[in-house]
Amino acid sequence: MTTEFNEIYLSAVIGRSVINSKGDELGTLRDLVMIPGEVFPEVSHIVIKARKGLKSLPWSEVALFTHVVISVTGVNPPGLSAFQARDNEILVKRDLLDKQIVDVDGAKVVRVNDIKLGNLNHKLCIFSVDIGFRGLLRRLGYERLGDSLAKTLGKEIPNTEISWEYVQPLEANSSKLALNIARDQMNEMHPADLADIIENIPIQSIRTVLDSIDAETTGETLYELESDMRNLVINQLDNEQMSDILEEMEPDEAADVLSDLPEQKAQELLDMMDQEDAEDIQELLEHEEDSAGGLMTPDYLRLTSDITVGRAMEILKQCADEVETIFYGYVVATDDQLEGVVSLKGLIMNPPDTLITDIMEENIKSVRIDADPEDMLETLAKYDLIAIPVLDAAGKMAGIVTVDDVLAHYLPQIIKIKRR
């Protein structure tokens, strides 16, 4: 027999009678067992509260599913058996209702007040979750009363539902129901938004979020966290995972993260990293955290004076993903002496056969490796620069400091002043 049902809310069916083909009551609906589906999560079994305990029945043996009654095929359905909870089993009411989830479209943590179910390819699926006041009223049985009162006041209670496509559950088991689109969008969220989410969820749910994003996104998110929260999150990861994450981070950001960890833990992670990456980070760690050496990155667009604009553009394309900024190319000799700087605009506006030495700026503004944030900010502002080269004690090119790294140093102070 074909199962008949339309879109329906979980609150409308939980507790409803479940009857057989003769009309005898088998019990009431207690919960729904969900499994991942091709599009949306699908019901595999229904859980019935009977006189002799909980029973489980395959969805294929459900004939009618409405907010009034739920009927099954036959008098004694063959699939009806005692329900036994399994560790990896996902129950809609138990594992999703009233739980926190991530709205990946709105980039926020919300609570599930109700769940909309519907028919897709003859399967009962989760279509969306209700996170609004209407969902609460519906569960309490006061939706119509709420609408009447709102109408009297000239208002309307909005529908606040999120399609399951944009839902990332936070419970370890139920996160298995997340769609690929939700996981993909988690990686596309701004790290600052992900950091806000991590700071607003239970500690035990943090790992679920981290498992939903890649190593690069995890690194960017860690950098956005306050040091105490960051260290708490790092403790959720094993050393191998953390070393992989550090390798994906910008060296200056990785150095900031390691500088807040106990020295032994930081050294363990450095020892597990790729040698070249570890050496770059170790060099940064040797400088004062708020000095140019501590804030700089050794990854920048490095050019030589004997190449053409065309060759410089090829180098730019090859290393664009690896460098901190592409707005400037720094012309450096083989002995690391800084000879000049060329802007991205200069590269774009000149013919490919133009020599770099003909267009580079030789009157270079730079800071020493021990410069403090005030000196760096003053130079960046005075000459309207996005980044500035950092020279070591011998006057050789050590790296660059970007304006956002300098401003990030002042941000906590600005926030404190604003709060006062």
KOLVO-712358 format. One record per residue (C-alpha): residue number from 1; residue in one letter; z, x, y. Coordinates in steps of 0.5 Angstrom, whole numbers, always signed. Layout:
<atoms>
{nr:NUM rest:a w:Z u:X v:Y}
...
</atoms>
This chain:
<atoms>
{nr:1 rest:m w:+0 u:+0 v:+0}
{nr:2 rest:t w:-2 u:+3 v:+7}
{nr:3 rest:t w:+4 u:+4 v:+11}
{nr:4 rest:e w:+4 u:+0 v:+18}
{nr:5 rest:f w:+8 u:+3 v:+24}
{nr:6 rest:n w:+6 u:+4 v:+31}
{nr:7 rest:e w:+9 u:+8 v:+36}
{nr:8 rest:i w:+17 u:+7 v:+36}
{nr:9 rest:y w:+23 u:+11 v:+39}
{nr:10 rest:l w:+28 u:+14 v:+34}
{nr:11 rest:s w:+34 u:+10 v:+37}
{nr:12 rest:a w:+30 u:+3 v:+35}
{nr:13 rest:v w:+30 u:+5 v:+28}
{nr:14 rest:i w:+36 u:+9 v:+26}
{nr:15 rest:g w:+41 u:+4 v:+23}
{nr:16 rest:r w:+36 u:-1 v:+21}
{nr:17 rest:s w:+36 u:-4 v:+14}
{nr:18 rest:v w:+31 u:-1 v:+9}
{nr:19 rest:i w:+29 u:-7 v:+4}
{nr:20 rest:n w:+25 u:-7 v:-3}
{nr:21 rest:s w:+19 u:-11 v:-4}
{nr:22 rest:k w:+24 u:-17 v:-6}
{nr:23 rest:g w:+27 u:-17 v:+0}
{nr:24 rest:d w:+34 u:-14 v:-3}
{nr:25 rest:e w:+37 u:-9 v:+2}
{nr:26 rest:l w:+37 u:-2 v:-1}
{nr:27 rest:g w:+42 u:+1 v:+5}
{nr:28 rest:t w:+40 u:+3 v:+12}
{nr:29 rest:l w:+36 u:+8 v:+15}
{nr:30 rest:r w:+41 u:+15 v:+17}
{nr:31 rest:d w:+36 u:+20 v:+18}
{nr:32 rest:l w:+28 u:+23 v:+18}
{nr:33 rest:v w:+27 u:+29 v:+14}
{nr:34 rest:m w:+21 u:+33 v:+18}
{nr:35 rest:i w:+16 u:+38 v:+16}
{nr:36 rest:p w:+11 u:+42 v:+20}
{nr:37 rest:g w:+5 u:+38 v:+21}
{nr:38 rest:e w:-2 u:+40 v:+23}
{nr:39 rest:v w:-1 u:+37 v:+30}
{nr:40 rest:f w:+6 u:+35 v:+30}
{nr:41 rest:p w:+12 u:+35 v:+26}
{nr:42 rest:e w:+11 u:+30 v:+20}
{nr:43 rest:v w:+16 u:+26 v:+16}
{nr:44 rest:s w:+17 u:+28 v:+9}
{nr:45 rest:h w:+23 u:+23 v:+7}
{nr:46 rest:i w:+27 u:+18 v:+10}
{nr:47 rest:v w:+35 u:+18 v:+9}
{nr:48 rest:i w:+38 u:+12 v:+7}
{nr:49 rest:k w:+45 u:+10 v:+7}
{nr:50 rest:a w:+47 u:+6 v:+1}
{nr:51 rest:r w:+53 u:+4 v:-2}
{nr:52 rest:k w:+53 u:+9 v:-7}
{nr:53 rest:g w:+52 u:+15 v:-2}
{nr:54 rest:l w:+46 u:+18 v:+2}
{nr:55 rest:k w:+39 u:+17 v:-2}
{nr:56 rest:s w:+33 u:+20 v:+0}
{nr:57 rest:l w:+26 u:+17 v:-1}
{nr:58 rest:p w:+19 u:+20 v:+0}
{nr:59 rest:w w:+15 u:+18 v:+6}
{nr:60 rest:s w:+9 u:+16 v:+1}
{nr:61 rest:e w:+13 u:+10 v:-2}
{nr:62 rest:v w:+15 u:+7 v:+5}
{nr:63 rest:a w:+11 u:+1 v:+6}
{nr:64 rest:l w:+13 u:-2 v:+13}
{nr:65 rest:f w:+17 u:+2 v:+19}
{nr:66 rest:t w:+19 u:-2 v:+25}
{nr:67 rest:h w:+25 u:-3 v:+29}
{nr:68 rest:v w:+26 u:-10 v:+26}
{nr:69 rest:v w:+26 u:-8 v:+18}
{nr:70 rest:i w:+24 u:-2 v:+14}
{nr:71 rest:s w:+21 u:-4 v:+7}
{nr:72 rest:v w:+19 u:+1 v:+1}
{nr:73 rest:t w:+14 u:+0 v:-4}
{nr:74 rest:g w:+16 u:-4 v:-11}
{nr:75 rest:v w:+23 u:-6 v:-13}
{nr:76 rest:n w:+26 u:+0 v:-15}
{nr:77 rest:p w:+22 u:+6 v:-12}
{nr:78 rest:p w:+21 u:+12 v:-17}
{nr:79 rest:g w:+22 u:+17 v:-11}
{nr:80 rest:l w:+29 u:+14 v:-9}
{nr:81 rest:s w:+34 u:+19 v:-11}
{nr:82 rest:a w:+41 u:+22 v:-9}
{nr:83 rest:f w:+40 u:+26 v:-2}
{nr:84 rest:q w:+42 u:+33 v:-2}
{nr:85 rest:a w:+42 u:+37 v:+4}
{nr:86 rest:r w:+38 u:+44 v:+4}
{nr:87 rest:d w:+40 u:+49 v:+8}
{nr:88 rest:n w:+33 u:+50 v:+11}
{nr:89 rest:e w:+32 u:+42 v:+12}
{nr:90 rest:i w:+30 u:+39 v:+19}
{nr:91 rest:l w:+33 u:+32 v:+20}
{nr:92 rest:v w:+31 u:+29 v:+26}
{nr:93 rest:k w:+38 u:+26 v:+28}
{nr:94 rest:r w:+42 u:+31 v:+26}
{nr:95 rest:d w:+38 u:+37 v:+29}
{nr:96 rest:l w:+34 u:+35 v:+35}
{nr:97 rest:l w:+38 u:+29 v:+38}
{nr:98 rest:d w:+43 u:+31 v:+43}
{nr:99 rest:k w:+41 u:+38 v:+42}
{nr:100 rest:q w:+38 u:+43 v:+48}
{nr:101 rest:i w:+31 u:+45 v:+48}
{nr:102 rest:v w:+26 u:+49 v:+52}
{nr:103 rest:d w:+21 u:+45 v:+56}
{nr:104 rest:v w:+16 u:+50 v:+56}
{nr:105 rest:d w:+12 u:+47 v:+61}
{nr:106 rest:g w:+17 u:+45 v:+66}
{nr:107 rest:a w:+21 u:+52 v:+65}
{nr:108 rest:k w:+28 u:+49 v:+64}
{nr:109 rest:v w:+33 u:+47 v:+59}
{nr:110 rest:v w:+34 u:+40 v:+58}
{nr:111 rest:r w:+37 u:+35 v:+53}
{nr:112 rest:v w:+34 u:+31 v:+48}
{nr:113 rest:n w:+36 u:+23 v:+49}
{nr:114 rest:d w:+31 u:+20 v:+45}
{nr:115 rest:i w:+25 u:+22 v:+40}
{nr:116 rest:k w:+18 u:+18 v:+40}
{nr:117 rest:l w:+15 u:+17 v:+33}
{nr:118 rest:g w:+8 u:+15 v:+32}
{nr:119 rest:n w:+2 u:+14 v:+27}
{nr:120 rest:l w:-2 u:+20 v:+26}
{nr:121 rest:n w:-7 u:+20 v:+20}
{nr:122 rest:h w:-2 u:+16 v:+16}
{nr:123 rest:k w:+4 u:+20 v:+18}
{nr:124 rest:l w:+10 u:+19 v:+22}
{nr:125 rest:c w:+10 u:+24 v:+27}
{nr:126 rest:i w:+14 u:+26 v:+33}
{nr:127 rest:f w:+10 u:+25 v:+39}
{nr:128 rest:s w:+15 u:+27 v:+45}
{nr:129 rest:v w:+22 u:+27 v:+47}
{nr:130 rest:d w:+25 u:+23 v:+52}
{nr:131 rest:i w:+30 u:+27 v:+56}
{nr:132 rest:g w:+31 u:+22 v:+62}
{nr:133 rest:f w:+36 u:+17 v:+64}
{nr:134 rest:r w:+32 u:+11 v:+61}
{nr:135 rest:g w:+33 u:+15 v:+54}
{nr:136 rest:l w:+40 u:+14 v:+54}
{nr:137 rest:l w:+40 u:+7 v:+56}
{nr:138 rest:r w:+35 u:+5 v:+51}
{nr:139 rest:r w:+40 u:+8 v:+46}
{nr:140 rest:l w:+46 u:+4 v:+49}
{nr:141 rest:g w:+42 u:-2 v:+48}
{nr:142 rest:y w:+42 u:-3 v:+56}
{nr:143 rest:e w:+35 u:-1 v:+58}
{nr:144 rest:r w:+33 u:-8 v:+60}
{nr:145 rest:l w:+39 u:-9 v:+64}
{nr:146 rest:g w:+38 u:-2 v:+67}
{nr:147 rest:d w:+31 u:-4 v:+69}
{nr:148 rest:s w:+33 u:-11 v:+72}
{nr:149 rest:l w:+38 u:-8 v:+76}
{nr:150 rest:a w:+33 u:-2 v:+78}
{nr:151 rest:k w:+28 u:-8 v:+80}
{nr:152 rest:t w:+34 u:-11 v:+84}
{nr:153 rest:l w:+35 u:-5 v:+88}
{nr:154 rest:g w:+27 u:-4 v:+89}
{nr:155 rest:k w:+27 u:+2 v:+85}
{nr:156 rest:e w:+24 u:+4 v:+78}
{nr:157 rest:i w:+27 u:+8 v:+72}
{nr:158 rest:p w:+22 u:+13 v:+71}
{nr:159 rest:n w:+20 u:+15 v:+64}
{nr:160 rest:t w:+22 u:+23 v:+63}
{nr:161 rest:e w:+18 u:+25 v:+56}
{nr:162 rest:i w:+16 u:+31 v:+54}
{nr:163 rest:s w:+10 u:+32 v:+49}
{nr:164 rest:w w:+12 u:+36 v:+43}
{nr:165 rest:e w:+6 u:+41 v:+45}
{nr:166 rest:y w:+11 u:+43 v:+50}
{nr:167 rest:v w:+18 u:+43 v:+46}
{nr:168 rest:q w:+21 u:+49 v:+44}
{nr:169 rest:p w:+27 u:+47 v:+40}
{nr:170 rest:l w:+33 u:+52 v:+40}
{nr:171 rest:e w:+37 u:+51 v:+34}
{nr:172 rest:a w:+35 u:+56 v:+29}
{nr:173 rest:n w:+32 u:+51 v:+23}
{nr:174 rest:s w:+29 u:+46 v:+28}
{nr:175 rest:s w:+25 u:+52 v:+31}
{nr:176 rest:k w:+21 u:+52 v:+25}
{nr:177 rest:l w:+18 u:+45 v:+28}
{nr:178 rest:a w:+15 u:+49 v:+34}
{nr:179 rest:l w:+8 u:+48 v:+35}
{nr:180 rest:n w:+3 u:+55 v:+37}
{nr:181 rest:i w:+2 u:+52 v:+43}
{nr:182 rest:a w:+9 u:+52 v:+45}
{nr:183 rest:r w:+10 u:+59 v:+43}
{nr:184 rest:d w:+4 u:+61 v:+46}
{nr:185 rest:q w:+7 u:+58 v:+53}
{nr:186 rest:m w:+13 u:+61 v:+52}
{nr:187 rest:n w:+10 u:+68 v:+52}
{nr:188 rest:e w:+6 u:+66 v:+59}
{nr:189 rest:m w:+12 u:+64 v:+62}
{nr:190 rest:h w:+15 u:+68 v:+68}
{nr:191 rest:p w:+20 u:+73 v:+66}
{nr:192 rest:a w:+25 u:+70 v:+71}
{nr:193 rest:d w:+24 u:+63 v:+68}
{nr:194 rest:l w:+26 u:+66 v:+61}
{nr:195 rest:a w:+32 u:+70 v:+64}
{nr:196 rest:d w:+34 u:+63 v:+67}
{nr:197 rest:i w:+33 u:+59 v:+60}
{nr:198 rest:i w:+37 u:+65 v:+57}
{nr:199 rest:e w:+43 u:+65 v:+62}
{nr:200 rest:n w:+44 u:+57 v:+61}
{nr:201 rest:i w:+44 u:+56 v:+53}
{nr:202 rest:p w:+49 u:+58 v:+48}
{nr:203 rest:i w:+49 u:+65 v:+45}
{nr:204 rest:q w:+47 u:+63 v:+38}
{nr:205 rest:s w:+41 u:+60 v:+41}
{nr:206 rest:i w:+39 u:+66 v:+45}
{nr:207 rest:r w:+36 u:+69 v:+38}
{nr:208 rest:t w:+31 u:+63 v:+37}
{nr:209 rest:v w:+28 u:+64 v:+44}
{nr:210 rest:l w:+27 u:+72 v:+43}
{nr:211 rest:d w:+24 u:+70 v:+36}
{nr:212 rest:s w:+19 u:+66 v:+40}
{nr:213 rest:i w:+16 u:+71 v:+45}
{nr:214 rest:d w:+13 u:+78 v:+44}
{nr:215 rest:a w:+16 u:+85 v:+45}
{nr:216 rest:e w:+13 u:+86 v:+52}
{nr:217 rest:t w:+15 u:+79 v:+55}
{nr:218 rest:t w:+22 u:+80 v:+52}
{nr:219 rest:g w:+23 u:+87 v:+55}
{nr:220 rest:e w:+20 u:+84 v:+62}
{nr:221 rest:t w:+26 u:+78 v:+61}
{nr:222 rest:l w:+31 u:+83 v:+59}
{nr:223 rest:y w:+30 u:+87 v:+66}
{nr:224 rest:e w:+31 u:+80 v:+70}
{nr:225 rest:l w:+38 u:+79 v:+67}
{nr:226 rest:e w:+44 u:+81 v:+70}
{nr:227 rest:s w:+47 u:+87 v:+66}
{nr:228 rest:d w:+53 u:+84 v:+63}
{nr:229 rest:m w:+48 u:+78 v:+60}
{nr:230 rest:r w:+43 u:+83 v:+58}
{nr:231 rest:n w:+48 u:+88 v:+54}
{nr:232 rest:l w:+50 u:+81 v:+50}
{nr:233 rest:v w:+43 u:+80 v:+49}
{nr:234 rest:i w:+41 u:+87 v:+46}
{nr:235 rest:n w:+47 u:+86 v:+42}
{nr:236 rest:q w:+43 u:+80 v:+38}
{nr:237 rest:l w:+38 u:+85 v:+36}
{nr:238 rest:d w:+38 u:+91 v:+32}
{nr:239 rest:n w:+36 u:+98 v:+34}
{nr:240 rest:e w:+29 u:+98 v:+31}
{nr:241 rest:q w:+27 u:+91 v:+35}
{nr:242 rest:m w:+30 u:+94 v:+41}
{nr:243 rest:s w:+27 u:+101 v:+41}
{nr:244 rest:d w:+20 u:+97 v:+40}
{nr:245 rest:i w:+21 u:+93 v:+46}
{nr:246 rest:l w:+23 u:+99 v:+50}
{nr:247 rest:e w:+17 u:+102 v:+49}
{nr:248 rest:e w:+13 u:+96 v:+51}
{nr:249 rest:m w:+17 u:+96 v:+58}
{nr:250 rest:e w:+15 u:+100 v:+64}
{nr:251 rest:p w:+19 u:+107 v:+64}
{nr:252 rest:d w:+23 u:+106 v:+70}
{nr:253 rest:e w:+25 u:+99 v:+68}
{nr:254 rest:a w:+27 u:+101 v:+61}
{nr:255 rest:a w:+31 u:+107 v:+64}
{nr:256 rest:d w:+35 u:+102 v:+68}
{nr:257 rest:v w:+36 u:+98 v:+62}
{nr:258 rest:l w:+39 u:+104 v:+58}
{nr:259 rest:s w:+43 u:+106 v:+64}
{nr:260 rest:d w:+47 u:+100 v:+63}
{nr:261 rest:l w:+49 u:+101 v:+56}
{nr:262 rest:p w:+54 u:+106 v:+52}
{nr:263 rest:e w:+51 u:+113 v:+52}
{nr:264 rest:q w:+51 u:+113 v:+45}
{nr:265 rest:k w:+48 u:+107 v:+44}
{nr:266 rest:a w:+42 u:+109 v:+49}
{nr:267 rest:q w:+41 u:+115 v:+46}
{nr:268 rest:e w:+40 u:+112 v:+39}
{nr:269 rest:l w:+35 u:+108 v:+42}
{nr:270 rest:l w:+32 u:+114 v:+45}
{nr:271 rest:d w:+32 u:+117 v:+38}
{nr:272 rest:m w:+28 u:+112 v:+35}
{nr:273 rest:m w:+23 u:+111 v:+40}
{nr:274 rest:d w:+16 u:+114 v:+41}
{nr:275 rest:q w:+17 u:+121 v:+43}
{nr:276 rest:e w:+13 u:+121 v:+49}
{nr:277 rest:d w:+16 u:+114 v:+52}
{nr:278 rest:a w:+23 u:+117 v:+50}
{nr:279 rest:e w:+21 u:+123 v:+54}
{nr:280 rest:d w:+19 u:+119 v:+60}
{nr:281 rest:i w:+25 u:+115 v:+60}
{nr:282 rest:q w:+30 u:+121 v:+59}
{nr:283 rest:e w:+27 u:+124 v:+65}
{nr:284 rest:l w:+28 u:+118 v:+69}
{nr:285 rest:l w:+35 u:+117 v:+67}
{nr:286 rest:e w:+37 u:+124 v:+69}
{nr:287 rest:h w:+36 u:+122 v:+76}
{nr:288 rest:e w:+41 u:+118 v:+80}
{nr:289 rest:e w:+40 u:+110 v:+79}
{nr:290 rest:d w:+39 u:+109 v:+86}
{nr:291 rest:s w:+35 u:+115 v:+88}
{nr:292 rest:a w:+27 u:+116 v:+88}
{nr:293 rest:g w:+28 u:+119 v:+82}
{nr:294 rest:g w:+32 u:+114 v:+79}
{nr:295 rest:l w:+27 u:+108 v:+81}
{nr:296 rest:m w:+20 u:+111 v:+80}
{nr:297 rest:t w:+15 u:+111 v:+75}
{nr:298 rest:p w:+11 u:+116 v:+72}
{nr:299 rest:d w:+6 u:+112 v:+70}
{nr:300 rest:y w:+0 u:+112 v:+76}
{nr:301 rest:l w:-7 u:+112 v:+77}
{nr:302 rest:r w:-8 u:+120 v:+77}
{nr:303 rest:l w:-15 u:+122 v:+79}
{nr:304 rest:t w:-18 u:+129 v:+81}
{nr:305 rest:s w:-22 u:+131 v:+87}
{nr:306 rest:d w:-28 u:+133 v:+83}
{nr:307 rest:i w:-30 u:+126 v:+80}
{nr:308 rest:t w:-34 u:+121 v:+83}
{nr:309 rest:v w:-32 u:+114 v:+85}
{nr:310 rest:g w:-36 u:+111 v:+79}
{nr:311 rest:r w:-32 u:+116 v:+74}
{nr:312 rest:a w:-25 u:+114 v:+78}
{nr:313 rest:m w:-27 u:+106 v:+77}
{nr:314 rest:e w:-28 u:+108 v:+69}
{nr:315 rest:i w:-21 u:+111 v:+69}
{nr:316 rest:l w:-18 u:+105 v:+73}
{nr:317 rest:k w:-21 u:+100 v:+67}
{nr:318 rest:q w:-18 u:+105 v:+62}
{nr:319 rest:c w:-11 u:+105 v:+64}
{nr:320 rest:a w:-10 u:+99 v:+68}
{nr:321 rest:d w:-5 u:+96 v:+63}
{nr:322 rest:e w:-1 u:+102 v:+63}
{nr:323 rest:v w:+0 u:+104 v:+70}
{nr:324 rest:e w:+5 u:+101 v:+75}
{nr:325 rest:t w:+0 u:+99 v:+81}
{nr:326 rest:i w:-8 u:+100 v:+81}
{nr:327 rest:f w:-8 u:+99 v:+89}
{nr:328 rest:y w:-8 u:+107 v:+90}
{nr:329 rest:g w:-11 u:+113 v:+86}
{nr:330 rest:y w:-7 u:+119 v:+87}
{nr:331 rest:v w:-11 u:+125 v:+87}
{nr:332 rest:v w:-7 u:+131 v:+83}
{nr:333 rest:a w:-9 u:+138 v:+82}
{nr:334 rest:t w:-8 u:+141 v:+75}
{nr:335 rest:d w:-1 u:+144 v:+77}
{nr:336 rest:d w:+1 u:+137 v:+79}
{nr:337 rest:q w:+0 u:+139 v:+87}
{nr:338 rest:l w:-1 u:+132 v:+90}
{nr:339 rest:e w:-8 u:+133 v:+94}
{nr:340 rest:g w:-10 u:+126 v:+97}
{nr:341 rest:v w:-9 u:+119 v:+96}
{nr:342 rest:v w:-15 u:+113 v:+95}
{nr:343 rest:s w:-14 u:+106 v:+96}
{nr:344 rest:l w:-17 u:+101 v:+91}
{nr:345 rest:k w:-21 u:+98 v:+97}
{nr:346 rest:g w:-24 u:+105 v:+98}
{nr:347 rest:l w:-26 u:+105 v:+91}
{nr:348 rest:i w:-30 u:+98 v:+91}
{nr:349 rest:m w:-33 u:+99 v:+98}
{nr:350 rest:n w:-36 u:+106 v:+97}
{nr:351 rest:p w:-42 u:+108 v:+92}
{nr:352 rest:p w:-41 u:+110 v:+85}
{nr:353 rest:d w:-44 u:+117 v:+86}
{nr:354 rest:t w:-39 u:+118 v:+92}
{nr:355 rest:l w:-34 u:+124 v:+91}
{nr:356 rest:i w:-27 u:+122 v:+91}
{nr:357 rest:t w:-26 u:+128 v:+96}
{nr:358 rest:d w:-30 u:+125 v:+101}
{nr:359 rest:i w:-26 u:+119 v:+101}
{nr:360 rest:m w:-19 u:+121 v:+100}
{nr:361 rest:e w:-13 u:+121 v:+105}
{nr:362 rest:e w:-10 u:+128 v:+105}
{nr:363 rest:n w:-5 u:+126 v:+110}
{nr:364 rest:i w:+0 u:+123 v:+105}
{nr:365 rest:k w:+6 u:+120 v:+106}
{nr:366 rest:s w:+11 u:+121 v:+101}
{nr:367 rest:v w:+19 u:+122 v:+99}
{nr:368 rest:r w:+23 u:+127 v:+96}
{nr:369 rest:i w:+26 u:+126 v:+89}
{nr:370 rest:d w:+33 u:+125 v:+91}
{nr:371 rest:a w:+31 u:+120 v:+97}
{nr:372 rest:d w:+35 u:+114 v:+98}
{nr:373 rest:p w:+33 u:+107 v:+98}
{nr:374 rest:e w:+34 u:+106 v:+106}
{nr:375 rest:d w:+29 u:+112 v:+106}
{nr:376 rest:m w:+24 u:+109 v:+102}
{nr:377 rest:l w:+24 u:+103 v:+105}
{nr:378 rest:e w:+23 u:+105 v:+112}
{nr:379 rest:t w:+17 u:+109 v:+110}
{nr:380 rest:l w:+14 u:+104 v:+106}
{nr:381 rest:a w:+15 u:+99 v:+112}
{nr:382 rest:k w:+13 u:+104 v:+117}
{nr:383 rest:y w:+6 u:+105 v:+114}
{nr:384 rest:d w:+5 u:+99 v:+111}
{nr:385 rest:l w:+5 u:+101 v:+104}
{nr:386 rest:i w:+5 u:+98 v:+97}
{nr:387 rest:a w:+7 u:+104 v:+93}
{nr:388 rest:i w:+9 u:+111 v:+95}
{nr:389 rest:p w:+9 u:+118 v:+91}
{nr:390 rest:v w:+15 u:+122 v:+89}
{nr:391 rest:l w:+15 u:+129 v:+90}
{nr:392 rest:d w:+20 u:+134 v:+86}
{nr:393 rest:a w:+24 u:+140 v:+89}
{nr:394 rest:a w:+18 u:+144 v:+88}
{nr:395 rest:g w:+13 u:+139 v:+92}
{nr:396 rest:k w:+10 u:+137 v:+86}
{nr:397 rest:m w:+8 u:+130 v:+84}
{nr:398 rest:a w:+13 u:+126 v:+80}
{nr:399 rest:g w:+11 u:+119 v:+80}
{nr:400 rest:i w:+11 u:+113 v:+85}
{nr:401 rest:v w:+16 u:+108 v:+87}
{nr:402 rest:t w:+13 u:+101 v:+89}
{nr:403 rest:v w:+16 u:+96 v:+94}
{nr:404 rest:d w:+18 u:+91 v:+89}
{nr:405 rest:d w:+23 u:+96 v:+86}
{nr:406 rest:v w:+26 u:+98 v:+92}
{nr:407 rest:l w:+27 u:+91 v:+94}
{nr:408 rest:a w:+30 u:+89 v:+88}
{nr:409 rest:h w:+35 u:+95 v:+89}
{nr:410 rest:y w:+37 u:+91 v:+96}
{nr:411 rest:l w:+37 u:+84 v:+92}
{nr:412 rest:p w:+44 u:+83 v:+90}
{nr:413 rest:q w:+46 u:+85 v:+97}
{nr:414 rest:i w:+42 u:+80 v:+100}
{nr:415 rest:i w:+44 u:+75 v:+95}
{nr:416 rest:k w:+52 u:+76 v:+97}
{nr:417 rest:i w:+51 u:+76 v:+104}
{nr:418 rest:k w:+47 u:+69 v:+103}
{nr:419 rest:r w:+53 u:+66 v:+99}
{nr:420 rest:r w:+58 u:+68 v:+104}
</atoms>
